[in-house]
Amino acid sequence: MLDKKLFTELVDKCINDISNSKSLDSGSLKDEVLSTVQSVLHKTLSNLDLVTREQFDIQSKVLAQAQQKLELLSNKITELEKTQNKL
């Protein structure tokens, strides 16, 4: 998921840098460059499939819980197999 704030800050920085460039004095050229940069940045960042830190932390906790349950179940199965082999 793309963090809109991050994207907006990145685009704003690029636009600011381009706007302050003395080599792009032509208004139409500047507008075309700004539009192209914004489009490329949006497409690139959208394809990254980013997640927020909060989403990452939640999924990390869910994974840790699942690993604990798996370990408990694995131990339980081992105990049951030992009990069955004794019979």
Secondary structure, DSSP 8 states (H G I E B T S, - for coil): ---HHHHHHHHHHHHHHHHT-TT---HHHHHHHHHHHHHHHHHHHHHT----HHHHHHHHHHHHHHHHHHHHHHHHHHHHHHHHHH-
